[in-house]
Structure formats: structure tokens, C-alpha cells
Amino acid sequence: MPHPTAAAATPLDGWDLLLSATHRLETDIERLYLRRGAPEMRARFAVPLLHLAQIQRATIARLADAVGVTHSAMSQTVDAMGRFGWVATGRGRDGRIRVVELTDAGRAVLPALERVRRAVVQSLRELEGSLPGAPSTIGLGLASALRQRSLHERVVAQFDNSAAD
């Protein structure tokens, strides 16, 4: 299907293109990890690993909050990072809470992770300079708006409103 023209584009077309571009950015970042000798690294692992490097250990809930994902998503991410040996988990004091910390293998991937992250940040700044609006500003606004009311809640409200018609 061809890309929509500006005249024919709908808001959904723009969102589809945004999601596609985000996926391409993530894929490009993962290709960089591959070139840097960390083929198992995924973009979703970077922020939790770097955060753990700063704070040493955290509960899944605290890590999820810091990264901005759900507890379930972070639990799955921690499990995947654990399969690569980058993190270890243990039980908290009451036995119900999982605590996560970096392993030696996790600390060993940090230098490559940090090099890629620095280069990506610089490249994204350059990319922003060529765009009509800064995605970083839009991203902050979007994240704030979705924290106030999720897309799910907004769509459910549309369903509820249309049912009343």
C-alpha cells in the first residue's frame, strides 16, 4: 500500500507511520548492538540495565516505574535478561517481591551498551534538527497525556459514547 499523501492522510495514517518509524529506529539500534558484539541485546533491555547499573538493585515494580512500563512488561523483560545471565533475581524480605540486580555478565555488557546509547542520543539530536518538530518534546507530552488517561480508556469511552447514540 503506498504512503498516504499529505492531502489524503488521516490522523491514523500519521500514527501508523510514527509506529513504523519507531519500530525501524528500534531495529537499527539492535543492529548496532550486534555490531558491537552483543547480539542478544534488545532495545528494551538497555534502560533497565543502565538503571540497575546506577542503583545496584531494585524490585520489579520500582524498575517498571523508573522505565515507564507495566509491572508485567518489566517482569517479562527481567526474565529475558535473566536467560542471558545479565540479571539475577531473588525474593524480597516478605518473600513475595522479586528483587533484581546485575550479574558480572550484566556489568560486562554495560560499556558496549553505554557507547551505543551515547551514539544513538547524538544521532537522534541530529535527526531532530532535520524535523519540523522535536519528537522528544512530543514524546514527553504524549507520555504525560497517556499517564493521565490511557489510549485504552479513551477508546472505551468512545465505545460507551457510541453505544448511547
DOVORO-130599 format. One record per residue: residue number from 1; residue in one letter; x negated, y negated, z negated of N, C-alpha, C in turn. Coordinates in steps of 0.001 Angstrom, whole numbers, plus 524288, in hexadecimal, padded with zeros to 5 digits. Example, Ala and Ser with C-alpha at 12.3 -4.5 7.8 and 13.67 -1.06 7.14 Angstrom:
+-----+-----+-------+-------+-------+-------+-------+-------+-------+-------+-------+
:   n : res :   n_x :   n_y :   n_z :  ca_x :  ca_y :  ca_z :   c_x :   c_y :   c_z :
+-----+-----+-------+-------+-------+-------+-------+-------+-------+-------+-------+
:   1 :   A : 7CC7A : 8163A : 7E188 : 7CFF4 : 81194 : 7E188 : 7CC70 : 80CE4 : 7E188 :
:   2 :   S : 7CDCE : 808CA : 7E458 : 7CA9A : 80424 : 7E41C : 7CD9C : 7FFE2 : 7E142 :
+-----+-----+-------+-------+-------+-------+-------+-------+-------+-------+-------+
//
This chain:
+-----+-----+-------+-------+-------+-------+-------+-------+-------+-------+-------+
:   n : res :   n_x :   n_y :   n_z :  ca_x :  ca_y :  ca_z :   c_x :   c_y :   c_z :
+-----+-----+-------+-------+-------+-------+-------+-------+-------+-------+-------+
:   1 :   M : 7FCBA : 80499 : 80000 : 80000 : 80000 : 80000 : 7FC8E : 7FB29 : 80000 :
:   2 :   P : 7FD69 : 7F773 : 80384 : 7FA23 : 7F2CF : 803BE : 7FB05 : 7EF56 : 7FEFA :
:   3 :   H : 7F71A : 7EC26 : 7FDC6 : 7F7A9 : 7E875 : 7F976 : 7FBC9 : 7E470 : 7FAD5 :
:   4 :   P : 7FEE4 : 7E2E5 : 7F6FC : 802E4 : 7DF08 : 7F818 : 8006A : 7D9C3 : 7F95C :
:   5 :   T : 802E3 : 7D6E3 : 7FCCB : 8010E : 7D196 : 7FDE9 : 802CE : 7CE1D : 7F980 :
:   6 :   A : 8007A : 7C98D : 7F911 : 801E7 : 7C5F4 : 7F4DF : 807AF : 7C48A : 7F539 :
:   7 :   A : 809B3 : 7C3E1 : 7F9F5 : 80F26 : 7C25B : 7FA9D : 812DE : 7C6C2 : 7F908 :
:   8 :   A : 81156 : 7CBA0 : 7F9E9 : 814CD : 7D00A : 7F8D7 : 813D2 : 7D27D : 7F380 :
:   9 :   A : 80FCE : 7D0C0 : 7F0C3 : 80E59 : 7D335 : 7EBD4 : 8127D : 7D243 : 7E7A5 :
:  10 :   T : 81372 : 7D64D : 7E48F : 816D9 : 7D5D2 : 7E002 : 8136B : 7D5FD : 7DB2C :
:  11 :   P : 81583 : 7D483 : 7D6A1 : 8124A : 7D4F0 : 7D1DC : 8102C : 7DA73 : 7D100 :
:  12 :   L : 8134C : 7DE67 : 7D252 : 81186 : 7E3C6 : 7D195 : 80CDD : 7E4F9 : 7D523 :
:  13 :   D : 80CD6 : 7E2E6 : 7D9F5 : 8085B : 7E3B1 : 7DD70 : 80364 : 7E196 : 7DAE8 :
:  14 :   G : 803BD : 7DD04 : 7D88C : 7FF36 : 7DAB9 : 7D5EC : 7FD56 : 7DE11 : 7D16B :
:  15 :   W : 80100 : 7E032 : 7CE5D : 7FF96 : 7E39C : 7CA08 : 7FD1B : 7E8A0 : 7CC07 :
:  16 :   D : 7FF3E : 7EACD : 7D03D : 7FCF3 : 7EF86 : 7D289 : 7F75A : 7EE88 : 7D441 :
:  17 :   L : 7F673 : 7EA0D : 7D6BB : 7F129 : 7E8B1 : 7D869 : 7ED8E : 7E7D9 : 7D3BB :
:  18 :   L : 7EF90 : 7E56D : 7CFA3 : 7EC77 : 7E497 : 7CAE7 : 7EAE9 : 7E9C7 : 7C86C :
:  19 :   L : 7EEA3 : 7ED57 : 7C7F2 : 7ED75 : 7F278 : 7C5B0 : 7E992 : 7F578 : 7C911 :
:  20 :   S : 7EA2D : 7F517 : 7CE2C : 7E687 : 7F7AB : 7D1C2 : 7E10B : 7F55A : 7D12D :
:  21 :   A : 7E0B1 : 7F035 : 7D0D7 : 7DB99 : 7EDA2 : 7D039 : 7D916 : 7EF30 : 7CB05 :
:  22 :   T : 7DC31 : 7EF7E : 7C6EB : 7DA32 : 7F117 : 7C1CD : 7D805 : 7F6A2 : 7C209 :
:  23 :   H : 7DADC : 7FA13 : 7C4B7 : 7D906 : 7FF70 : 7C555 : 7D3D9 : 7FF8C : 7C85C :
:  24 :   R : 7D365 : 7FC59 : 7CC6E : 7CE82 : 7FC32 : 7CF78 : 7CA02 : 7FA2D : 7CC20 :
:  25 :   L : 7CB05 : 7F642 : 7C8E8 : 7C6F1 : 7F43D : 7C573 : 7C515 : 7F880 : 7C1B6 :
:  26 :   E : 7C8C4 : 7FB56 : 7BF72 : 7C771 : 7FF88 : 7BBC9 : 7C443 : 803C9 : 7BE80 :
:  27 :   T : 7C5CA : 8052F : 7C340 : 7C2F4 : 80927 : 7C63F : 7BD6B : 8074E : 7C773 :
:  28 :   D : 7BCDB : 80258 : 7C8E5 : 7B7A8 : 80039 : 7C9F7 : 7B431 : 8005B : 7C520 :
:  29 :   I : 7B678 : 7FF25 : 7C09B : 7B36F : 7FF3F : 7BBBD : 7B1AE : 804D0 : 7BA8F :
:  30 :   E : 7B51A : 80892 : 7BB54 : 7B3A0 : 80E04 : 7BA5A : 7AF5A : 80FCE : 7BE1C :
:  31 :   R : 7AF5C : 80DD1 : 7C2ED : 7AB27 : 80F15 : 7C69D : 7A5F1 : 80CF0 : 7C4A3 :
:  32 :   L : 7A610 : 80876 : 7C1FE : 7A142 : 80639 : 7BFCE : 79F20 : 809B3 : 7BB72 :
:  33 :   Y : 7A297 : 80BC5 : 7B82B : 7A0CF : 80F57 : 7B40E : 79E3B : 8141F : 7B679 :
:  34 :   L : 7A077 : 81617 : 7BAA8 : 79E48 : 81A96 : 7BD6A : 798BA : 81953 : 7BF3B :
:  35 :   R : 79804 : 814B3 : 7C18F : 792D2 : 81312 : 7C36B : 78EF6 : 81247 : 7BEFD :
:  36 :   R : 790F2 : 810FE : 7BA56 : 78D96 : 81008 : 7B5D1 : 78C9F : 814FB : 7B2A2 :
:  37 :   G : 78E3D : 81978 : 7B4A1 : 78D18 : 81E5A : 7B203 : 79107 : 82000 : 7ADE8 :
:  38 :   A : 795BD : 81DB8 : 7AE00 : 799CF : 81F41 : 7AA45 : 79EB6 : 820CB : 7AD4F :
:  39 :   P : 79E6D : 8252C : 7B031 : 7A2C6 : 82696 : 7B3A6 : 7A7EB : 827B9 : 7B0D5 :
:  40 :   E : 7A7AD : 8292A : 7ABD3 : 7AC79 : 82A5B : 7A8F4 : 7AF2E : 82576 : 7A6F1 :
:  41 :   M : 7AC6D : 82107 : 7A70D : 7AE87 : 81C3E : 7A4D7 : 7B34A : 81A6C : 7A7E5 :
:  42 :   R : 7B748 : 818CC : 7A51A : 7BBFB : 8168F : 7A75F : 7BC8A : 81106 : 7A551 :
:  43 :   A : 7BEE5 : 80DB8 : 7A867 : 7BF8E : 80843 : 7A6D9 : 7C26C : 807D8 : 7A19F :
:  44 :   R : 7C629 : 80B51 : 7A0AE : 7C931 : 80B06 : 79BD0 : 7C5FC : 80C7A : 79703 :
:  45 :   F : 7C15D : 80ED1 : 797BE : 7BE02 : 8103B : 79359 : 7BA96 : 80BAD : 79191 :
:  46 :   A : 7B97C : 8080A : 79510 : 7B597 : 80400 : 79405 : 7B6D6 : 800B8 : 78F32 :
:  47 :   V : 7BB69 : 7FE6C : 78EFA : 7BCA7 : 7FAE9 : 78AA4 : 7BCBB : 7FDC7 : 78567 :
:  48 :   P : 7BF3F : 8025B : 7850A : 7BF06 : 80511 : 77FF5 : 7B972 : 80676 : 77E47 :
:  49 :   L : 7B636 : 80838 : 781F9 : 7B0D3 : 80994 : 78097 : 7ADC8 : 804C5 : 77ED2 :
:  50 :   L : 7AE5D : 80080 : 781A5 : 7AB9F : 7FBB7 : 78029 : 7ADAB : 7F9A5 : 77AF4 :
:  51 :   H : 7B2B4 : 7FA1C : 77A0B : 7B4EC : 7F865 : 7750D : 7B2D5 : 7FBBF : 7708F :
:  52 :   L : 7B2AB : 800DB : 77158 : 7B08F : 8044C : 76D51 : 7AAD1 : 8031F : 76C3D :
:  53 :   A : 7A7EB : 80195 : 77043 : 7A26B : 8003B : 76F7A : 7A1E5 : 7FB9A : 76BBE :
:  54 :   Q : 7A5BA : 7F81D : 76BC7 : 7A58A : 7F384 : 76859 : 7A74F : 7F4B6 : 762CB :
:  55 :   I : 7AB68 : 7F7F5 : 76249 : 7ADB1 : 7F8BB : 75D15 : 7AC58 : 7FDFD : 75A9B :
:  56 :   Q : 7A9C5 : 8016C : 75D8A : 7A7FA : 8068F : 75BBB : 7AC36 : 80AB9 : 75B87 :
:  57 :   R : 7B09D : 809A9 : 7590B : 7B4D4 : 80D86 : 758C2 : 7BA05 : 80AB6 : 7583A :
:  58 :   A : 7BE1D : 80D61 : 75A00 : 7C352 : 80B0C : 759D0 : 7C76E : 80F4E : 75A0C :
:  59 :   T : 7CC03 : 80E14 : 75814 : 7D068 : 811A1 : 758D3 : 7D24A : 8110A : 75E73 :
:  60 :   I : 7D52C : 814D4 : 76049 : 7D763 : 81483 : 76596 : 7DAE6 : 80FB0 : 765F9 :
:  61 :   A : 7DE00 : 80EB5 : 761ED : 7E18B : 80A31 : 76205 : 7DE7F : 80517 : 7626F :
:  62 :   R : 7DA57 : 8048F : 75F6F : 7D73A : 7FFBD : 75F9D : 7D4A3 : 7FF1D : 764F5 :
:  63 :   L : 7D2AD : 80358 : 7670F : 7D03B : 80333 : 76C36 : 7D442 : 801CD : 77069 :
:  64 :   A : 7D8E9 : 80410 : 77005 : 7DD16 : 802DC : 773C6 : 7DE7B : 7FD11 : 7738C :
:  65 :   D : 7DEF9 : 7FAF2 : 76EDA : 7E034 : 7F564 : 76E42 : 7DBEA : 7F1F5 : 77090 :
:  66 :   A : 7D708 : 7F359 : 76F7E : 7D29A : 7F03F : 77167 : 7D24A : 7F045 : 77757 :
:  67 :   V : 7D3A7 : 7F4A7 : 779B5 : 7D33B : 7F541 : 77F62 : 7D834 : 7F369 : 7821F :
:  68 :   G : 7DC9D : 7F37D : 77F48 : 7E180 : 7F1B6 : 78190 : 7E481 : 7F5EE : 7846C :
:  69 :   V : 7E436 : 7FAB8 : 7825C : 7E72E : 7FF1B : 784A0 : 7EA53 : 801AB : 78047 :
:  70 :   T : 7EDB6 : 8053F : 781C5 : 7F0D3 : 807FA : 77DE1 : 7ED7C : 80BE9 : 77AE2 :
:  71 :   H : 7EF7F : 80D7F : 77663 : 7ECD9 : 81179 : 77349 : 7EC3F : 8167D : 77676 :
:  72 :   S : 7F058 : 817F4 : 77946 : 7F038 : 81CB5 : 77C73 : 7EBFD : 81C65 : 780A7 :
:  73 :   A : 7EBBB : 817FA : 7835C : 7E7C6 : 81752 : 78779 : 7E244 : 8179D : 7852F :
:  74 :   M : 7E176 : 8151C : 780A5 : 7DC46 : 81542 : 77E48 : 7DB01 : 81AB3 : 77C51 :
:  75 :   S : 7DECE : 81D7B : 77A45 : 7DDE3 : 822D1 : 7787F : 7DC14 : 82635 : 77D10 :
:  76 :   Q : 7DE94 : 8259D : 78190 : 7DCFD : 8288E : 78634 : 7D78C : 826EA : 7880B :
:  77 :   T : 7D669 : 821DC : 787C9 : 7D145 : 81FEA : 7895B : 7CD0E : 8220C : 785BA :
:  78 :   V : 7CE14 : 82203 : 780A8 : 7CA5D : 82412 : 77CD5 : 7C979 : 829EA : 77DC7 :
:  79 :   D : 7CDA0 : 82CCA : 77ECC : 7CD09 : 83260 : 77FF1 : 7C991 : 83339 : 784B8 :
:  80 :   A : 7CA6B : 8301A : 788D5 : 7C73F : 8309E : 78D9A : 7C190 : 82F33 : 78C84 :
:  81 :   M : 7C0A3 : 82AF9 : 7899B : 7BB3F : 8296F : 7885D : 7B8AE : 82D98 : 784EB :
:  82 :   G : 7BBC2 : 83017 : 7819A : 7B9C0 : 8344B : 77E4F : 7B803 : 838FB : 7817B :
:  83 :   R : 7BADB : 83A22 : 785B9 : 7B94F : 83E8C : 78912 : 7B3F3 : 83D9C : 78B97 :
:  84 :   F : 7B28C : 838A1 : 78C5E : 7AD60 : 83764 : 78E85 : 7A947 : 836E7 : 78A30 :
:  85 :   G : 7AAFC : 83762 : 7854F : 7A75D : 8372A : 780EA : 7A5E3 : 831B0 : 77F46 :
:  86 :   W : 7A8BF : 82DC0 : 7810B : 7A762 : 8284D : 77FD5 : 7A985 : 82668 : 77AA6 :
:  87 :   V : 7ADBA : 828E0 : 778D5 : 7AFF2 : 82775 : 773CB : 7B120 : 82C6C : 770C2 :
:  88 :   A : 7B166 : 82BBF : 76BB3 : 7B30E : 82FFD : 7683D : 7B78E : 82DDF : 764F8 :
:  89 :   T : 7BB19 : 83152 : 7639C : 7BF75 : 82FB0 : 76059 : 7BF71 : 832DC : 75B4F :
:  90 :   G : 7C16C : 83071 : 75758 : 7C214 : 83306 : 75251 : 7C719 : 83109 : 74FE5 :
:  91 :   R : 7C882 : 83336 : 74B90 : 7CD4B : 8319E : 748E4 : 7CC23 : 82D51 : 744F9 :
:  92 :   G : 7CFD0 : 829B8 : 74481 : 7CF64 : 8258D : 7409E : 7D04D : 827AA : 73B32 :
:  93 :   R : 7D05E : 82441 : 73765 : 7D0D3 : 825D9 : 731E8 : 7D5B2 : 82915 : 730CB :
:  94 :   D : 7DA13 : 8279F : 7333C : 7DEE6 : 82A7A : 73210 : 7DFB5 : 82F33 : 7359C :
:  95 :   G : 7DC2A : 8301A : 7393A : 7DC6A : 834A8 : 73C99 : 7DFFA : 83421 : 7414D :
:  96 :   R : 7E2F9 : 82FE1 : 7419C : 7E692 : 82F34 : 74607 : 7E446 : 82BCB : 74A58 :
:  97 :   I : 7E0CD : 82860 : 748F9 : 7DEB2 : 82493 : 74CA8 : 7D98B : 82682 : 74EE5 :
:  98 :   R : 7D90A : 82610 : 7542B : 7D417 : 82791 : 756A3 : 7D084 : 822CF : 756E4 :
:  99 :   V : 7CBA7 : 823A0 : 75566 : 7C7A5 : 81F96 : 75591 : 7C3DA : 82109 : 759EE :
: 100 :   V : 7C25B : 81D28 : 75D03 : 7BF0A : 81DFB : 76197 : 7B9CF : 81B42 : 760C0 :
: 101 :   E : 7B5A0 : 81DE2 : 7624F : 7B079 : 81B56 : 76246 : 7AD32 : 81D4E : 766CC :
: 102 :   L : 7A971 : 81A0A : 7685C : 7A5EA : 81B81 : 76C9B : 7A24A : 81FDC : 76ADF :
: 103 :   T : 7A0F0 : 82329 : 76E87 : 79CF0 : 82729 : 76DA8 : 797D0 : 82519 : 76FF1 :
: 104 :   D : 793A9 : 82815 : 76F53 : 78EB7 : 8269E : 771CE : 78F55 : 8265B : 777BF :
: 105 :   A : 7924B : 829FB : 779F6 : 7933C : 829E8 : 77FA2 : 7963D : 82506 : 78134 :
: 106 :   G : 799E9 : 8235E : 77DED : 79CCF : 81E91 : 77EF9 : 79950 : 819CF : 77ECE :
: 107 :   R : 795D6 : 819A8 : 77AFA : 79226 : 81546 : 77AA5 : 78E64 : 81550 : 77F4F :
: 108 :   A : 78D39 : 819F2 : 78158 : 78997 : 81A5C : 785C1 : 78BDB : 81815 : 78AC8 :
: 109 :   V : 7910B : 8181D : 78B68 : 7935C : 815EE : 79034 : 79431 : 8100C : 78FCF :
: 110 :   L : 793A0 : 80DCC : 78B29 : 794B4 : 8083D : 78A74 : 7915B : 804A7 : 78DD4 :
: 111 :   P : 78C3E : 80589 : 78E5E : 78932 : 801F2 : 791A2 : 78B33 : 801A0 : 7973F :
: 112 :   A : 78C79 : 80607 : 799A0 : 78E98 : 805F3 : 79EF8 : 793E0 : 8033E : 79F12 :
: 113 :   L : 796FF : 80451 : 79B2B : 79C28 : 801F4 : 79AC2 : 79BBE : 7FC07 : 79A52 :
: 114 :   E : 79834 : 7FA3C : 7970B : 79779 : 7F498 : 79650 : 79553 : 7F1FC : 79B3B :
: 115 :   R : 791B9 : 7F48B : 79DF7 : 78FA4 : 7F24D : 7A2DE : 793F8 : 7F1BE : 7A6ED :
: 116 :   V : 7970E : 7F5D4 : 7A784 : 79B5A : 7F597 : 7AB54 : 79F35 : 7F159 : 7A9BA :
: 117 :   R : 7A087 : 7F123 : 7A4BF : 7A458 : 7ED3C : 7A2EE : 7A26E : 7E7AA : 7A3FA :
: 118 :   R : 79D80 : 7E691 : 7A2DB : 79B64 : 7E14D : 7A3DF : 79BBD : 7DFF7 : 7A9A8 :
: 119 :   A : 79A4B : 7E3AC : 7ACFD : 79A78 : 7E2B8 : 7B2A0 : 7A014 : 7E20E : 7B489 :
: 120 :   V : 7A3A0 : 7E51C : 7B269 : 7A92B : 7E4AE : 7B3ED : 7AB5B : 7DF66 : 7B23F :
: 121 :   V : 7AA3A : 7DDC7 : 7AD74 : 7AC2E : 7D8B7 : 7AB8D : 7AA3A : 7D455 : 7AF1A :
: 122 :   Q : 7A53F : 7D46E : 7B06D : 7A317 : 7D05D : 7B3DE : 7A5AF : 7D093 : 7B93D :
: 123 :   S : 7A678 : 7D539 : 7BB50 : 7A8E6 : 7D5CC : 7C076 : 7AE97 : 7D40E : 7C060 :
: 124 :   L : 7B15C : 7D51B : 7BC19 : 7B6C9 : 7D35D : 7BBB2 : 7B71C : 7CD69 : 7BB51 :
: 125 :   R : 7B35E : 7CB01 : 7B8AA : 7B336 : 7C540 : 7B885 : 7B28A : 7C310 : 7BE08 :
: 126 :   E : 7AF10 : 7C581 : 7C0F5 : 7AE35 : 7C3E8 : 7C662 : 7B32E : 7C4A4 : 7C99F :
: 127 :   L : 7B5B9 : 7C916 : 7C8EE : 7BA92 : 7CA31 : 7CBBB : 7BECA : 7C630 : 7CA5C :
: 128 :   E : 7BF45 : 7C4E1 : 7C55A : 7C325 : 7C101 : 7C3BC : 7C255 : 7BBCA : 7C66E :
: 129 :   G : 7BD6C : 7BA72 : 7C765 : 7BC3F : 7B584 : 7CA0B : 7BE45 : 7B548 : 7CF9D :
: 130 :   S : 7BF59 : 7B9CB : 7D1E8 : 7C13E : 7B9E7 : 7D74F : 7C72C : 7BA7D : 7D7AA :
: 131 :   L : 7C9CA : 7BA72 : 7D323 : 7CF6F : 7BB46 : 7D310 : 7D251 : 7B63B : 7D1B5 :
: 132 :   P : 7D73E : 7B5CF : 7D350 : 7DA3A : 7B10F : 7D232 : 7DBAC : 7B069 : 7CC6E :
: 133 :   G : 7DBB9 : 7B491 : 7C979 : 7DCCE : 7B454 : 7C3DF : 7D973 : 7B859 : 7C123 :
: 134 :   A : 7D81E : 7B753 : 7BC4A : 7D4A3 : 7BAD8 : 7B973 : 7D7A2 : 7BF83 : 7B74E :
: 135 :   P : 7D67D : 7C449 : 7B933 : 7D915 : 7C8EC : 7B71B : 7D859 : 7C98A : 7B139 :
: 136 :   S : 7D3F4 : 7C7C4 : 7AF27 : 7D324 : 7C859 : 7A983 : 7D72A : 7C526 : 7A67B :
: 137 :   T : 7D869 : 7C080 : 7A856 : 7DC63 : 7BD44 : 7A5C7 : 7E1C2 : 7BFB9 : 7A661 :
: 138 :   I : 7E2F0 : 7C193 : 7AB07 : 7E7F5 : 7C42C : 7ABFF : 7E852 : 7C918 : 7A8A9 :
: 139 :   G : 7E410 : 7CC11 : 7A84D : 7E40A : 7D0D5 : 7A527 : 7E527 : 7CFBE : 79F6E :
: 140 :   L : 7E2D6 : 7CB9D : 79D4E : 7E3D7 : 7CA37 : 797D6 : 7E990 : 7C8B8 : 79711 :
: 141 :   G : 7EBAA : 7C5B2 : 79ABB : 7F127 : 7C42C : 79A61 : 7F4C9 : 7C8D5 : 79AE9 :
: 142 :   L : 7F38A : 7CC4A : 79E8B : 7F6BC : 7D0F6 : 79F5B : 7F6A4 : 7D46E : 79A85 :
: 143 :   A : 7F208 : 7D54A : 79851 : 7F193 : 7D886 : 7939C : 7F4B9 : 7D627 : 78F1E :
: 144 :   S : 7F479 : 7D10F : 78E7D : 7F764 : 7CE6A : 78A5B : 7FD44 : 7CEFF : 78B2A :
: 145 :   A : 7FF12 : 7CE2E : 78FF4 : 804A9 : 7CE9F : 7911E : 80693 : 7D437 : 7903B :
: 146 :   L : 80363 : 7D818 : 791A3 : 804FE : 7DD8C : 790FE : 804D6 : 7DF41 : 78B46 :
: 147 :   R : 80178 : 7DCCF : 78823 : 8018B : 7DDEF : 78285 : 8069E : 7DBE8 : 78019 :
: 148 :   Q : 8087D : 7D78B : 78214 : 80D5E : 7D553 : 78014 : 81218 : 7D885 : 781C0 :
: 149 :   R : 811F5 : 7DA67 : 7869F : 81653 : 7DD8A : 788AB : 8143B : 7E0D4 : 78D28 :
: 150 :   S : 81425 : 7E5F0 : 78C6B : 811D3 : 7E97F : 79047 : 81501 : 7E99B : 7954F :
: 151 :   L : 8128D : 7EB79 : 7996E : 81557 : 7EC29 : 79E61 : 819E0 : 7EFED : 79D9D :
: 152 :   H : 818FC : 7F404 : 79A9A : 81D23 : 7F7D2 : 79983 : 821E3 : 7F517 : 7972A :
: 153 :   E : 82106 : 7F1D5 : 7933E : 82560 : 7EF02 : 790C7 : 82822 : 7EB69 : 794AB :
: 154 :   R : 82526 : 7E8FB : 7980B : 8276B : 7E56F : 79BF1 : 82AC6 : 7E870 : 79FDE :
: 155 :   V : 828E1 : 7ECF9 : 7A19D : 82BD6 : 7F011 : 7A56E : 830C1 : 7F242 : 7A2EC :
: 156 :   V : 83053 : 7F42D : 79E16 : 834E8 : 7F635 : 79B5A : 83906 : 7F1DF : 79ADB :
: 157 :   A : 83755 : 7ED1E : 799B8 : 83B07 : 7E8B8 : 79957 : 83DB5 : 7E7CC : 79E92 :
: 158 :   Q : 83AD4 : 7E86C : 7A2E6 : 83D36 : 7E7D5 : 7A814 : 84158 : 7EC02 : 7A8EA :
: 159 :   F : 84026 : 7F0DA : 7A768 : 843F5 : 7F50F : 7A7DB : 848C9 : 7F3DC : 7A493 :
: 160 :   D : 847DA : 7F212 : 79FC4 : 84C37 : 7F0D0 : 79C4A : 84F8A : 7EC6C : 79E7F :
: 161 :   N : 84CF3 : 7E86E : 7A0B9 : 84FC6 : 7E3F9 : 7A2F3 : 852EA : 7E59A : 7A7BF :
: 162 :   S : 850A7 : 7E903 : 7AAFF : 85376 : 7EAAC : 7AFB9 : 857EC : 7EE59 : 7AE63 :
: 163 :   A : 85789 : 7F133 : 7AA0B : 85BC8 : 7F4A9 : 7A860 : 86074 : 7F17D : 7A69E :
: 164 :   A : 85F70 : 7ECC0 : 7A4A4 : 863AA : 7E969 : 7A2D6 : 866A0 : 7E6F5 : 7A75D :
: 165 :   D : 8643D : 7E6D1 : 7ABF2 : 866D0 : 7E471 : 7B090 : 86B14 : 7E7C2 : 7B2BE :
+-----+-----+-------+-------+-------+-------+-------+-------+-------+-------+-------+
//
